[in-house]
């Protein structure tokens, strides 16, 4: 009986998605360092996935995205792997909800996130501004600032509406091309047309890199295009991609970036999937 229990426990353990990924990796003869270098996923996150410790990952989105990339690298069924990951996440959440709720000081899992705190501050500022504007307009309507224009100029502007139309906002036409990382541990490599490396690093949130103006045919390679904000001459332009995908050999000169279609145009130009095609897992 004891041996049967051990066999059942081992079989259940091997059914975990982390053990399945580790077995597939070992079958291919790959080390974790090799998978981390190929997928651009930090090795400690791969170790957490294989151990089934999804709670140590930054969020549920990271757990699903990293597992998808890991399964794709090992030629496994991505949909099946993601179903297992979601099931284990739900199981873990159920175990957490079943425990008595209590607040422990310093517990990062129970402390409101930084984004929620900033949203609360922003909402409070808007509320105070609205109260102040209501007071000024309702209780003291005559206390507003004097008009900046002379009355005669205001009448002239009313007679000539075209003169009062604002000038169109100038679009960036050139200048320094700057990439700014919005996430930690974002691997990126810049190189010129001959393949010579210009810059390669794991960029943290706030780190920037300016593409040299004299570089010949500068290009980029990264697995997180959605984490890199781009400015040309100080003006923002659309990111290379908003999807979790690897982009490589993409020109990053000012002319090439400005020639790229806007996100709405790219979506309109994308071909529609054939009828009956399966919807990709998210």
Backbone as a ProteinNet text record, in pm:
[ID]
protein_1_A
[PRIMARY]
XXXXXXXXXXXXXXXXXXXXXXXXXXXXXXXXXXXXXXXXXXXXXXXXXXXXXXXXXXXXXXXXXXXXXXXXXXXXXXXXXXXXXXXXXXXXXXXXXXXXXXXXXXXXXXXXXXXXXXXXXXXXXXXXXXXXXXXXXXXXXXXXXXXXXXXXXXXXXXXXXXXXXXXXXXXXXXXXXXXXXXXXXXXXXXXXXXXXXXXXXXXXXXXXXXXXXXXXXXXXXXXXXXXXXXXXXXXXXXXXXXXXXXXXXXXXXXXXXXXXXXXXXXXXXXXXXXXXXXXXXX
[TERTIARY]
81.9	0	85.8	192.1	279.1	345.7	387.4	450.5	351.4	222.6	121.6	102.8	105.6	91	206.1	326.7	444.5	434.8	390.3	377.4	273.5	157.8	54.4	102	175.7	227	325.7	413.4	510.8	442	335.2	262.6	192.5	133.7	67.4	166.4	285.6	386.5	432.5	445.3	491.3	385	257	153	159.4	241.4	252.6	322.2	280.1	333.6	483.4	530	672.9	756.5	710.4	784	779.7	667.9	658	756.7	767.5	861.4	1005.6	1035.7	1171.9	1208.4	1111.8	1139.3	1163.4	1083.3	1102.8	1237	1275.9	1405.8	1520.2	1513.6	1619.7	1623.7	1505.4	1503	1573.7	1569.9	1639.7	1785.5	1826.2	1965.5	2000.2	1903	1924.9	1941.4	2029.2	2044.4	1957.3	1926	1845.1	1911.9	2046.3	2117	2093.9	2090.9	2067.5	1925.8	1826.8	1689.2	1671.5	1735.3	1725.5	1785.8	1899.2	1963	1878.9	1812	1733.9	1600.9	1534.8	1403	1409.1	1526.7	1541.8	1457.1	1427.7	1357.1	1461.3	1460.5	1558.7	1557.1	1675.1	1685.5	1606.4	1604.4	1532.2	1382.2	1328.2	1186.8	1161.2	1256.3	1242.4	1246	1334.5	1340.8	1209.1	1148.5	1020.6	911	911.3	809.4	825.2	948.6	970	934.5	951.5	917.2	769.1	692.7	551.5	526.4	629.8	618.8	580.1	457.5	412.9	395	379.8	360.9	483.5	603	724.4	742.5	660.4	667.1	598.1	632.6	575.7	422.9	360.4	214.5	166.5	33.6	-27.2	7.7	13.6	47	185.4	282.4	416.9	415.7	340.8	336.7	286.5	180	122.8	215.8	266.8	353	483.3	549.7	675.8	652.9	544.3	516.6	490.4	419.6	395.3	527.1	615.5	743.3	827.9	827.4	903.3	853.2	719.8	662.5	693.7	687.3	715.9	860.5	953.2	1094.4	1117.8	1039.3	1055.9	966.9	899.4	811.3	696.2	644	528.5	400.5	288.1	158.6	133	137.8	124.2	-12.4	-117.4	-252.2	-265.9	-213.6	-224.2	-144	-23.7	59.5	-8.7	-67.3	-132.9	-255.7	-327.6	-441.3	-395.6	-280.9	-226.7	-184	-120.4	-75.4	-193.8	-299.4	-417.1	-482	-484.7	-543.1	-463.9	-330.3	-248.1	-258	-269.7	-289.3	-421.8	-527.4	-656.9	-652.3	-581.2	-568.3	-495.7	-387.2	-311	-395.6	-473.9	-558.5	-664.8	-720.9	-821.3	-765.8	-640.4	-578.2	-555.3	-519.3	-496.1	-626	-736.8	-864.7	-922.3	-884.1	-939.4	-880.9	-766.2	-703.4	-769.6	-771.1	-832	-764.5	-845.8	-790.5	-735.4	-615.9	-554	-451.1	-426	-329.7	-204.5	-92.6	34.9	114.5	160	238.9	360.4	379.8	497.3	474.5	352.6	322.5	294.6	384.7	364.4	245.3	197.9	82.6	-47.4	-49.3	-170.1	-167.3	-51.4	-38.5	-84	-165.2	-208.3	-90	-103.4	4.6	33.6	151	192.5	99.1	52.9	-37.2	-168.2	-222.8	-346.8	-327.1	-211.1	-183.2	-175.3	-106.4	-96.7	-232.8	-315.3	-449.2	-531.8	-518.8	-591.9	-548	-416.9	-366.2	-419.8	-416.9	-465.3	-614	-692	-835.7	-861.8	-781.7	-799	-769.5	-664.4	-631.7	-744.6	-799.5	-911.4	-1032.6	-1058.6	-1172.8	-1153.9	-1034.9	-1008.3	-1018.7	-965.3	-975.7	-1120.1	-1204	-1344.4	-1417.6	-1387.8	-1451.3	-1411.1	-1283.1	-1235.2	-1299.5	-1306.9	-1368.8	-1515.7	-1585.8	-1727.1	-1744.8	-1659.7	-1667.5	-1643	-1541.2	-1507.6	-1619.7	-1683.7	-1785.3	-1922.7	-1952.4	-2087.2	-2095.3	-1997.6	-2002.2	-1929.4	-1831	-1756	-1729.4	-1832.5	-1812	-1729.4	-1720.7	-1646.9	-1501	-1453.4	-1315.1	-1221	-1267	-1181.6	-1079.5	-975.3	-872.8	-927.3	-866.6	-907.5	-873.8	-948.4	-919	-781.1	-711.6	-577.8	-580.5	-690.6	-699.7	-776.2	-738.3	-813.2	-951.2	-1058.6	-1193.5	-1201.4	-1131.4	-1134.7	-1074.7	-966.8	-905.3	-999.7	-1076.2	-1170.9	-1280.2	-1331.6	-1433.4	-1376.5	-1250.2	-1188	-1171.6	-1136.5	-1121.2	-1254.9	-1362.1	-1494.5	-1538.1	-1501.7	-1537.4	-1457.1	-1338.1	-1249.8	-1215.6	-1304.4	-1281	-1154.4	-1114.5	-996.1	-870.7	-869.9	-750.6	-733	-843.9	-835	-808.7	-806.9	-781.6	-637	-615.4	-477.9	-399.5	-271.1	-183	-169.1	-160.7	-145.9	-17.6	-25.1	91.4	194.9	315.4	422.8	459.9	475.4	516.6	668.8	725.1	871.2	923.3	1026.3	1086.8	1229.1	1283.7	1420.5	1469.8	1593.8	1650.8	1697	1746.9	1796.3	1686.1	1719.1	1626.8	1663.6	1570.8	1597.6	1499.8	1553.2	1471.8	1476.7	1361	1351.4	1277.3	1340.4	1276.4	1171.7	1053.9	946.2	933.4	1017.7	1013	1155.3	1167.8	1297.5	1335	1468	1523.2	1472.4	1477.9	1440.1	1567.4	1589.7	1710.6	1691.5	1795.7	1789.3	1930.2	1936.3	2064.8	2047.1	2139.4	2142.9	2271.2	2261.3	2377	2357.8	2470.8	2460.7	2439.4	2441.4	2409.5	2509.9	2632.8	2734.2	2728.8	2638.2	2626.2	2709.1	2783.7	2865.8	2776.6	2800.9	2717.9	2740.9	2630.2	2636.3	2607.3	2513.7	2475.2	2397.7	2427.9	2356.2	2353.2	2232.3	2221	2083.9	2072.8	1944.8	1901.5	1813.6	1774.3	1667.1	1682.2	1581.2	1489.3	1379	1282.6	1351.5	1337.2	1397.4	1527.9	1591.8	1717.2	1689.7	1782.4	1764.5	1887.3	1867.2	1976.8	1946.2	2044.1	2031.4	2105.7	2037.1	2098.9	2198.2	2324.1	2421.9	2376.1	2392.3	2348.7	2432.4	2559	2646.5	2646.7	2560.2	2555.4	2494.3	2552.9	2505.8	2404.8	2280.3	2173.9	2153	2135.7	2115.9	1987.8	1996.1	1882.7	1871.2	1757.5	1730.1	1688.3	1718.8	1676.9	1634.4	1509.1	1459.8	1340	1315.2	1197.7	1084	1106	1001.8	983.5	935	917.5	815.4	721.6	618.5	671.7	792.9	849.9	940.1	956.3	1049	970.9	974.5	916.1	1017.7	968.6	1056.6	1022.3	1127.1	1108.6	1205.8	1162	1246.8	1246.8	1362.6	1370.6	1285.7	1266.7	1187.3	1039.3	992.7	850.6	828.6	722.1	693.4	641.4	681.8	630.6	583.5	498.9	449.2	562.5	535.7	632.4	646.5	753.1	774.3	662.6	609.5	499.8	441.5	312.7	246.6	226.8	281.1	262.2	387.1	368.4	479.6	544.1	639.1	700.5	844.6	923.7	1063.3	1070.1	1132.3	1155.3	1305.9	1343.4	1485.7	1508.8	1624.7	1663.5	1564.3	1511	1417.5	1496.7	1493.8	1566.6	1512.7	1605.6	1565.3	1616.9	1637.4	1667.6	1540	1555.7	1438.1	1347.8	1408.3	1328.6	1250.1	1315.7	1248.9	1135.8	1158.7	1054.3	934.2	961.6	851.2	774.1	840.2	773.4	684.2	697.3	614.3	469.1	372.4	230.5	188.3	90.1	33.9	-33.4	-51	-115.3	-251.2	-334.2	-465.7	-453.3	-357.6	-338.6	-287	-196.4	-143.9	-253.3	-346	-455.1	-548.9	-574.6	-661.8	-599.2	-464.8	-396.6	-375.4	-387.3	-362.9	-470.5	-434.4	-535.5	-623.9	-751.9	-843.6	-819.1	-829.1	-807.9	-915.3	-884.7	-986.1	-1095.6	-1212.6	-1327.8	-1297.5	-1333.9	-1312.8	-1177	-1091.2	-958	-969	-883.2	-885	-833.7	-895.5	-849.7	-731.2	-618.7	-500.7	-530.2	-464.2	-483	-421.1	-481.5	-428.5	-384.4
-119.3	0	125.1	122.9	241	265.3	157.4	173.2	229	184.9	239.1	387.9	431	573.6	653.5	597.3	667.4	681.1	573	576.7	679.2	682.4	779.4	922.4	942.5	1077.6	1120.9	1029.9	1062.9	1089.5	1010.6	1031	1165.8	1203.2	1332.8	1446.2	1425.9	1531.2	1549.8	1441.5	1451.4	1512.6	1514.6	1577	1729	1783.8	1928.8	1985.3	2105.5	2162.4	2188.8	2225.4	2250.9	2127.3	2011.1	1886.1	1845.8	1874.4	1841.6	1924.9	2054.2	2140	2098	2064.3	2023.5	1893.4	1797.5	1670.8	1693.6	1782.6	1812.1	1879.7	1968.2	2035.8	1934.8	1847.9	1748.5	1650.9	1619.2	1529.3	1591.1	1722.5	1791.8	1818.8	1784.3	1805.8	1952	2031.5	2175	2204.6	2299	2349.7	2474.1	2507.1	2625.8	2752	2755.8	2874.3	2892.2	2781.1	2789.3	2838	2785.5	2827.1	2974.8	3018	3158.9	3250.3	3208.2	3291.2	3296.2	3186	3181.6	3253.9	3240.7	3301.1	3440	3480	3609.1	3616.6	3500.7	3494.5	3473.3	3553	3532.7	3388.4	3337.9	3197.1	3168.8	3264.9	3239.1	3222.1	3290.7	3272.4	3134.7	3086.6	2951.7	2847.5	2869.3	2776.9	2777.3	2895.2	2902.9	2829.4	2842.2	2774.5	2623.3	2573.5	2428.2	2376.7	2461.5	2420.8	2438.1	2496.9	2521.7	2636.4	2717.6	2829.6	2955.3	2960.5	3075.6	3198.8	3178.8	3293.2	3382.5	3328.6	3409.2	3493.3	3469.2	3550.6	3684.7	3787.3	3920.2	3925.4	3848.7	3853.6	3732.5	3716.9	3609.2	3623.7	3749.5	3772.1	3718.6	3741.8	3689.7	3536.8	3475.8	3329.9	3270.2	3328.3	3276.7	3305.7	3430.1	3466.9	3389.3	3376.6	3302.7	3154.9	3097.4	2955.6	2931.1	3024.1	3009.6	3009.6	3106	3113.7	2989.1	2940.7	2822.1	2700.4	2683	2568.6	2576.9	2698	2715	2676.8	2712.3	2679.8	2529.4	2458.3	2312.8	2235.5	2306.2	2242.1	2166.1	2217.8	2157.2	2226.8	2165	2222	2341.7	2463	2583.4	2587.9	2554.7	2562	2467	2345.6	2248.3	2293.2	2347.9	2396	2511.9	2605.8	2720.1	2677.5	2574.3	2523.9	2469.9	2397.7	2346.6	2460.4	2562.9	2675.5	2744.6	2768.8	2836.4	2751.1	2619.3	2531.5	2536.3	2535.4	2540.7	2676.4	2784	2915.8	2922.4	2865.1	2864.1	2778.1	2666	2579.2	2651.5	2721.5	2795.3	2906.9	2976.4	3084.2	3029.1	2910.1	2850.8	2814.5	2764.5	2730.9	2854.6	2964.2	3087.6	3142.2	3135.3	3187.6	3104.3	2974.5	2887.3	2916.2	2982.7	3012.2	3132.7	3142.9	3259.6	3386.7	3486.7	3613.9	3692.2	3736	3821	3908.2	4020.6	4116	4114.6	4087	4088	4207.1	4293.4	4410	4365.5	4431.4	4400.8	4289.2	4232.9	4125.2	4187.2	4175.2	4243.1	4190.8	4069.7	4015.8	4080	4144.1	4204.7	4356	4412.9	4558.3	4606.7	4714.2	4764.6	4795.9	4768.5	4791.9	4939.3	4966.5	5103.7	5172.4	5098.2	5157	5203.2	5120.8	5158.2	5281.5	5290.2	5406.1	5533.9	5527.1	5645.5	5683.6	5583.6	5613.3	5684.9	5642.8	5707.9	5853.2	5877.4	6014.6	6100.5	6044.8	6118.5	6148.8	6050.8	6072.7	6180.3	6182.3	6284.5	6423.7	6434	6563.8	6611.7	6521.6	6559	6603.1	6533.1	6569	6707.8	6736.8	6868.1	6976.9	6949.4	7047.3	7074.6	6970.9	6989.5	7071.4	7043.3	7121.3	7267.9	7292.4	7430.6	7503.5	7435.5	7498.5	7527.7	7435.8	7459.2	7579	7591	7703.9	7834.9	7837.8	7961.2	8005.6	7906.8	7943.3	7970.7	7905.2	7918	8025.6	8025.9	8119.6	8250.7	8250.1	8372.6	8384.1	8403.8	8406.1	8524.1	8632.5	8750.3	8749.2	8641.3	8636.9	8573	8538.8	8473.9	8570.8	8522.1	8609	8690.8	8808.2	8895.8	8830.8	8859.9	8800.5	8842.8	8750.5	8777.1	8863	8862.7	8938.6	9068.4	9166.9	9291.7	9266	9331.9	9307.4	9326.7	9428.1	9449.9	9331.7	9273.7	9157.4	9037.1	9023.9	8912.9	8925.4	9051	9069.1	9042.4	9084.7	9060.9	8911.8	8838.3	8693	8626.6	8680	8622.6	8646	8764.1	8793.5	8710.9	8667.5	8590.7	8457.7	8359.3	8232.6	8162.5	8175	8103.8	8152.2	8281.1	8334.3	8276.9	8230.9	8180.2	8031.1	7962.2	7818.6	7791.6	7696.4	7665.8	7603.1	7630.6	7573.4	7423.8	7343.1	7197.5	7164.9	7058.8	7015	6955.7	7005.3	6957.1	6814.6	6730.5	6593.3	6585.3	6490.5	6478.1	6439.9	6507.6	6479.3	6428.2	6429.6	6383.9	6421.4	6389.9	6417.1	6288.3	6297.2	6177.3	6074.1	5949.4	5838.6	5776.6	5781.9	5737.1	5626.2	5514.3	5403	5405.4	5398	5398.5	5273.7	5197.8	5075.7	5111.5	5050	5070.7	4953.5	4851.4	4734.6	4695.6	4624.1	4573.4	4450.1	4427.4	4308	4292.3	4400.4	4397.6	4384.8	4266.1	4246.4	4309.9	4379.6	4444.9	4452.5	4444.7	4455	4544.4	4642.9	4730.1	4700.4	4698.9	4669.7	4739.5	4756.5	4828.4	4730.3	4783	4700.3	4588.2	4606.1	4502	4398.2	4415.2	4321.2	4357.9	4467.6	4507.7	4561.2	4512.2	4548.2	4693.9	4766.6	4904.2	4911.1	4826.2	4829	4700.7	4638	4517.4	4515.8	4499.7	4504	4453.8	4422.1	4398	4531.6	4603.8	4737.6	4728	4811.8	4822.2	4939.6	4948	5055.6	5191	5276.4	5409.5	5419.8	5305.1	5309.1	5353.1	5431.6	5482.6	5451.8	5450.1	5435.9	5521.3	5604.4	5690.8	5628.9	5605.2	5546.1	5647.6	5607.9	5702.5	5757.3	5888.3	5951.2	5907.4	5865.8	5827.6	5676.9	5601.1	5455.8	5425.8	5330.3	5294.2	5180.2	5211	5110	5046.9	5125.5	5064.9	4982.1	4868.1	4776.8	4731.6	4664	4621.2	4475.8	4412.1	4273.6	4268.2	4229.7	4220.8	4128.3	4073.3	3989.7	4061.9	4191.8	4269.7	4404.6	4405.9	4535	4623.5	4559.5	4638.9	4713.8	4680.2	4742.9	4860.7	4893.3	4998.7	5115.9	5229.7	5352.5	5421.3	5485.6	5544.8	5692.4	5775.2	5916.8	5955.9	6048.7	6104.1	6254.7	6308.1	6451.7	6494.4	6406.6	6439.3	6410.9	6368.5	6339.6	6188.2	6142.2	5999.4	5949.2	5826.4	5757.2	5619.4	5551.1	5419.5	5320.4	5226.7	5122.3	5026.4	4946.4	4849.7	4746.2	4711	4614.4	4620	4591.2	4581.4	4434.7	4341.2	4198.9	4140.3	4024.6	3951.1	3865.8	3925.6	3856.3	3903.6	3825.4	3861	3939.3	4057	4136.3	4141.6	4132.1	4125.6	4188	4249.2	4313.7	4423	4494.9	4604.2	4735.4	4811.4	4938.1	5037.3	5112.5	5207.7	5348.2	5380.1	5518.5	5601	5733.6	5820.1	5804.1	5795.2	5782.2	5650.7	5540.3	5410.2	5404.2	5459.6	5455.8	5541.8	5658.5	5745.3	5689.5	5604.7	5546.1	5427.8	5378.8	5265.1	5308.7	5221.4	5258.4	5273.7	5359.6	5377	5247.2	5224.9	5100.4	5076.9	5184.6	5164.7	5119.4	5181	5142.1	4999.3	4961	4824.2	4723	4758.7	4666.7	4652.2	4766.2	4759.3	4679.8	4690.1	4621.3	4473.6	4430.6	4290.6	4203.6	4089.6	4002	3937.5	3919.7	3856.4	3706.5	3641.8	3497.2	3423.9	3310.1	3231.9	3183.7	3163.2	3118.2	2981.6	2968.7	2841.7	2827.7	2931.6	2920.7	2932.4	2863.4	2862.7	2994.3	3044.6	3171	3140.5	3218.6	3189.1	3208.2	3127.2	3136.7	3262.8	3322.1	3442.5	3411
0	0	0	78.9	84.9	-49.2	-118.3	-249	-350.5	-343.2	-435.3	-412.8	-286	-256.9	-311.7	-302.1	-354.2	-505.5	-573.1	-719.5	-761.8	-690	-724.7	-703.7	-592.5	-565.5	-673.1	-715	-818.5	-951.7	-981.6	-1106.8	-1107.2	-991.3	-983.4	-997.3	-940	-948.8	-1092	-1167.6	-1306.3	-1396.9	-1345.9	-1425.4	-1416.5	-1326.7	-1315.8	-1439.3	-1479.5	-1602.5	-1591.3	-1471	-1454.2	-1478.6	-1426.4	-1448.6	-1595.7	-1660.6	-1803.3	-1885.6	-1852.8	-1924.5	-1897.6	-1773.1	-1740.7	-1812.5	-1816.3	-1884.1	-2033.4	-2095.2	-2237.7	-2262.4	-2171.4	-2187.5	-2176.3	-2076.4	-2057.9	-2175	-2230.7	-2345.7	-2466.5	-2477.5	-2586.5	-2553.3	-2431.5	-2393.2	-2370.2	-2326.5	-2305.8	-2157.5	-2127	-1992.4	-1976.3	-1849.5	-1824.5	-1876.7	-1870.3	-1920.1	-2070	-2145.1	-2288.7	-2319	-2245.9	-2268.9	-2233	-2122.4	-2082.9	-2188.8	-2248.1	-2350.5	-2477.8	-2510.6	-2634.5	-2621.3	-2504.6	-2485.6	-2425.7	-2373.8	-2306.3	-2179.3	-2120.3	-1992.7	-1882.4	-1774.5	-1667.5	-1617.6	-1587.9	-1548.9	-1421.3	-1327.2	-1202.2	-1225.7	-1331.1	-1362	-1424.2	-1506.3	-1560.9	-1448.8	-1350.1	-1236.5	-1159.1	-1142	-1071	-1147.6	-1281	-1362.4	-1350.3	-1359.7	-1349.3	-1210.2	-1108	-971.8	-941.5	-1037	-1013.2	-917.2	-893.4	-798.9	-875.6	-926.7	-1004.1	-916.7	-784.5	-695.7	-691.3	-724	-719.8	-846	-949.3	-1071.5	-1047.6	-1125.9	-1100.9	-1104.2	-1194	-1203.9	-1283.8	-1290.7	-1368.8	-1516.8	-1564.6	-1705.7	-1737.8	-1648.3	-1669.2	-1670.1	-1579	-1572	-1703.4	-1759.9	-1884.8	-2002.9	-2010.9	-2123.7	-2126.2	-2009.6	-2004	-2034.5	-1983	-2008.3	-2156.6	-2222.7	-2366.1	-2444.1	-2412.5	-2481.6	-2454.6	-2330.6	-2293.3	-2371.9	-2376.1	-2448.7	-2597.3	-2653.9	-2796.4	-2827	-2737.3	-2757	-2754	-2672.9	-2659.9	-2756.9	-2849.4	-2948.6	-2882.9	-2771.6	-2705.8	-2751.8	-2722.2	-2756.5	-2664.4	-2721.9	-2638.9	-2569.3	-2642.1	-2584	-2464.7	-2480.5	-2372	-2249.8	-2274.9	-2164.5	-2092.4	-2168.7	-2107.1	-2027.5	-2075.6	-1998.6	-1863.4	-1863.2	-1737.7	-1646.3	-1703.9	-1622	-1557.7	-1636.6	-1581.1	-1471.7	-1492.1	-1391.7	-1262.2	-1273	-1152	-1083.8	-1163.4	-1103.7	-1028.1	-1088.8	-1021.9	-895.1	-901.9	-784.8	-672.6	-709.6	-609	-547.9	-633.6	-582.8	-490.2	-523.6	-437.7	-302.1	-299.2	-171.2	-87.4	-154.7	-79.9	-23.1	-104.4	-58.8	54.6	61.7	164.9	301.7	309.7	437.9	500.6	635	699.8	654.6	621.4	573.4	690	677.2	779.1	710.5	770.4	713.8	798.8	734.2	802.6	754	843.8	800.3	721.1	609.2	527.7	428.9	424.6	329.6	193.6	93.6	-34.3	-110.2	-80.4	-152.3	-108.2	10.2	62.8	58.5	32.3	27.5	-109.7	-117.6	-248.8	-338.2	-467.3	-562.4	-581.2	-638.2	-660.9	-760.4	-863.2	-960.6	-897.1	-804.2	-737.1	-650.7	-583.5	-499.1	-582.6	-697.2	-784.1	-839.8	-873	-922.2	-816.1	-689	-581.3	-564.8	-575.6	-564.3	-679	-801.4	-918.4	-905.3	-856.7	-838.9	-734.3	-627.1	-523.6	-578.6	-663.5	-722.9	-813.4	-894.8	-980.6	-899	-788.7	-704.5	-645.1	-592.8	-535.1	-641.2	-762.6	-869.8	-908	-912	-945.3	-840.1	-711.1	-603.8	-613.1	-639.1	-647.3	-766.2	-882.6	-999.7	-975.6	-908.1	-878.2	-786.4	-686	-593.4	-666.6	-752.7	-823.1	-916.3	-984	-1083	-1021.4	-907.2	-849.7	-742.8	-651.2	-539.3	-567.9	-655.6	-682.6	-831.4	-913.2	-1058.2	-1105.5	-1027.3	-1071.7	-1034.2	-971.2	-925.4	-1025.3	-1142.4	-1241.9	-1297.3	-1362.9	-1419.3	-1535.3	-1558.1	-1667.1	-1800.1	-1906.8	-2037.9	-2085.4	-2150.4	-2199.7	-2324.8	-2400.8	-2524.5	-2502.8	-2579.3	-2579.2	-2640.6	-2588	-2643.6	-2793.7	-2847.3	-2991.6	-3066.9	-3012.2	-3076.7	-3073.2	-2963.8	-2954.4	-3061.7	-3082	-3185.3	-3323.4	-3347.3	-3478	-3502.2	-3399.3	-3413.6	-3442.6	-3381.3	-3406.1	-3549.6	-3607.6	-3746.6	-3845.6	-3805.5	-3895.1	-3828.2	-3836.4	-3764.9	-3809.5	-3936.4	-3983	-3913	-3874.1	-3807.9	-3669.3	-3606.5	-3470	-3463.8	-3577	-3576.1	-3536.8	-3446.1	-3404.2	-3517.5	-3516.9	-3618.5	-3594.8	-3700.1	-3681.5	-3608.2	-3526	-3449.1	-3543.2	-3530.3	-3617.6	-3581.9	-3682	-3662.3	-3662.7	-3587.3	-3586.9	-3724.6	-3765.5	-3896.3	-3883.5	-3766.4	-3746.8	-3608.6	-3582.4	-3451.5	-3386.4	-3264.6	-3196.3	-3175.3	-3204.5	-3180.6	-3046.2	-2951	-2815	-2778.3	-2726.8	-2677.5	-2524.5	-2460	-2314.2	-2269.1	-2177.6	-2127.9	-2023.1	-2035.3	-1938.9	-1841.9	-1856.7	-1769.3	-1731.1	-1619.9	-1578.2	-1659.5	-1670.5	-1734.7	-1878.7	-1952.8	-2094.5	-2177.6	-2236.8	-2316	-2454.1	-2499.9	-2630.9	-2688.6	-2819.4	-2888.6	-3010.2	-3023.9	-3140.5	-3219	-3351.8	-3435	-3569.1	-3642.1	-3768.2	-3884.3	-4006.5	-4123.2	-4144.1	-4094.9	-4109.8	-3998.3	-3904	-3793.2	-3672	-3678.7	-3564.7	-3451.6	-3330.8	-3217	-3176.6	-3158.3	-3109.5	-2959.8	-2914	-2772.8	-2743.4	-2628.6	-2585.7	-2433.9	-2376.4	-2230.9	-2188.5	-2058.6	-1994.1	-1933.7	-2001.9	-1958.7	-1850.1	-1749.1	-1645.2	-1675	-1601	-1623.3	-1607.1	-1707	-1702.9	-1777.8	-1809.4	-1884.7	-2028.4	-2085.2	-2220.9	-2305.6	-2436.1	-2530.8	-2653.5	-2690.4	-2806.5	-2923.9	-3033.3	-3151.9	-3210.3	-3231.2	-3285.9	-3420.7	-3438.1	-3561.7	-3681.3	-3656.7	-3766.5	-3792.3	-3721.7	-3742.9	-3879.3	-3950.6	-4084.1	-4074.6	-4107.4	-4105.7	-3970.1	-3860.3	-3728.3	-3724	-3652.7	-3640.1	-3496	-3463.4	-3326.3	-3323.6	-3210.5	-3182.8	-3037.4	-3009	-2872.7	-2868.1	-2749.8	-2730.4	-2661	-2630.1	-2563.1	-2632.6	-2754.3	-2821.8	-2752.6	-2679.8	-2612.9	-2492.9	-2446.4	-2326.9	-2360.7	-2489.4	-2531.7	-2591.4	-2520.7	-2573.9	-2665.1	-2771.6	-2872.8	-2888.5	-2891.6	-2922.8	-3032.5	-3117.7	-3224.3	-3207.1	-3177.3	-3152.8	-3035	-2937.2	-2819.3	-2832.8	-2951.4	-2972.7	-2980.8	-2915.1	-2910.4	-3044.7	-3080.3	-3198	-3154.1	-3233	-3192.1	-3166.6	-3073.3	-3042.6	-3161.4	-3156.8	-3264.3	-3268.3	-3150.7	-3142.9	-3004.1	-2992.1	-2862	-2823	-2901.4	-2876.2	-2811	-2746.2	-2685.6	-2796	-2868	-2980.1	-2995.1	-3068.5	-3094.3	-3224.4	-3219.2	-3339.8	-3363.5	-3489.2	-3522.3	-3660	-3676	-3801.8	-3841.7	-3742.7	-3769.4	-3773.9	-3885	-3892.5	-3790	-3727.9	-3624.2	-3653.8	-3782.7	-3815.9	-3803.4	-3793.8	-3782.5	-3904.1	-4023.6	-4144.1	-4145.9	-4104.7	-4107.5	-4005.1	-3885.7	-3782.9	-3822.2	-3884.7	-3925.5	-4043.6	-4123.3	-4239.7	-4202.8	-4077.6	-4036.1	-4025.5	-4062.2	-4053.4	-3908.9	-3887.1	-3753.7	-3711.1	-3577.2	-3531.4	-3594.7	-3614.9	-3674.4	-3819.6	-3894.8	-4033.9	-4044.6	-3951.9	-3955.4	-3928	-3833.9	-3804.1	-3922.4	-3995	-4110.7	-4224.1	-4235.8	-4345.3	-4318	-4190.8	-4157.9	-4220.1	-4281.8	-4343	-4238.8	-4270.4	-4178.8	-4177.5	-4059.6	-4053.1	-4127.4	-4187.6	-4260.1	-4169.5	-4226.9	-4148.1	-4087.1	-3958.6	-3889.1	-3828.4	-3843	-3784.6	-3635.3	-3562.1	-3416.8	-3364.3	-3259.1	-3196.4	-3109.2	-3120.8	-3038.2	-2891.7	-2808.3	-2663.7	-2611.6	-2505.8	-2443.2	-2302
[MASK]
++++++++++++++++++++++++++++++++++++++++++++++++++++++++++++++++++++++++++++++++++++++++++++++++++++++++++++++++++++++++++++++++++++++++++++++++++++++++++++++++++++++++++++++++++++++++++++++++++++++++++++++++++++++++++++++++++++++++++++++++++++++++++++++++++++++++++++++++++++++++++

